[in-house]
Amino acid sequence: MASNDKAKNLQADRLTIDKKDTKTETAHSFKTEHHPLEPFLPENAKLLMLGSFPPPPERWTMNFYYPNFQNDMWRIFGIIFFNDKDHFVAGNGKSFEEERIRQFLTHKGIALYDTAEEIIRQKGNASDQFLEIVKPADLKKIMSQLPACDIIVTTGQKATETLSEIIGIEQTAPVCGYVDTNFMDRKLRCYRMPSSSRAYPKSLIDKAADYRRMFSDANLL
């Protein structure tokens, strides 16, 4: 009888170990990704826009921020500044004109980066819902290169939450709202804007109107 009990206990222990090993293998199967782009930091930048993290490379149509052609950020910019949602769309109608975007942002004084430098995608897509941030952005390093910047804009909930943790903002702003704070002995206004992803339940025109108000408040229109 004692021998049978011992065998059962050994079998139970093996099952427990197997389950732990399976969980460990699953955790290790997630690949850590480092940010593939350098921060875009024009010296004259007054405003810094921060997303969460770029989509998987297979969704890119250019080597720059918001590279997925299904993302509407550059259409939002086109509507606001040129009254044309396709202003930054390339002639092939399948990608964006990277150099034109870079020149425009430099002229306007708009910097770009993301709130995460290192992440794990718990699912192989661009959804923030399944994005685990391993290492947040070094905001002190970024802001030290932007002496004129006093406005930070986050483009989505994940980016907003991460920025709040980095700076130490206790209560995040509502969508399209802002909070005033201090960081590195600098007064900052932090806007929380809607995501430019088409998964966000708002039309392109309505998003453009929201962003237009923000850019107007920032004196960039």
CORZI-V330930 format. One record per backbone hydrogen bond with DSSP energy under -1.0 kcal/mol. NH is the residue of the N-H (numbers start at 1). CO is the residue of the C=O. If there is no record, write none. Layout:
BEGIN
NH/CO + NH/CO
END
This chain:
BEGIN
5/1 + 6/2 + 7/3 + 8/4 + 9/5 + 10/6 + 11/7 + 12/8 + 13/9 + 14/10 + 15/11 + 16/12 + 17/13 + 18/14 + 19/15 + 20/16 + 21/17 + 22/18 + 23/19 + 24/20 + 25/21 + 26/22 + 27/23 + 28/24 + 29/25 + 33/119 + 35/117 + 40/112 + 45/42 + 46/109 + 47/109 + 48/151 + 49/111 + 50/153 + 51/113 + 59/56 + 60/57 + 61/67 + 64/62 + 71/68 + 72/196 + 76/72 + 77/73 + 78/74 + 79/75 + 80/76 + 81/77 + 82/78 + 83/79 + 84/78 + 87/84 + 89/86 + 90/95 + 93/90 + 97/88 + 98/96 + 101/97 + 102/98 + 103/99 + 104/100 + 105/101 + 106/102 + 107/103 + 108/104 + 109/105 + 110/105 + 111/47 + 112/40 + 113/49 + 115/51 + 116/52 + 117/135 + 118/135 + 119/33 + 120/132 + 122/130 + 125/123 + 130/127 + 131/128 + 132/120 + 134/118 + 135/118 + 137/115 + 139/137 + 142/138 + 143/139 + 144/140 + 145/142 + 146/143 + 149/146 + 150/46 + 151/46 + 152/189 + 153/48 + 154/191 + 155/50 + 156/193 + 160/156 + 161/157 + 162/158 + 163/159 + 164/160 + 165/161 + 166/162 + 167/163 + 168/164 + 169/164 + 176/192 + 177/174 + 179/190 + 181/188 + 183/186 + 188/181 + 189/150 + 190/179 + 191/152 + 192/177 + 193/154 + 200/197 + 202/200 + 207/203 + 208/204 + 209/205 + 210/206 + 211/207 + 212/208 + 213/209 + 214/210 + 215/211 + 216/212 + 217/213 + 218/214 + 219/216 + 220/215
END
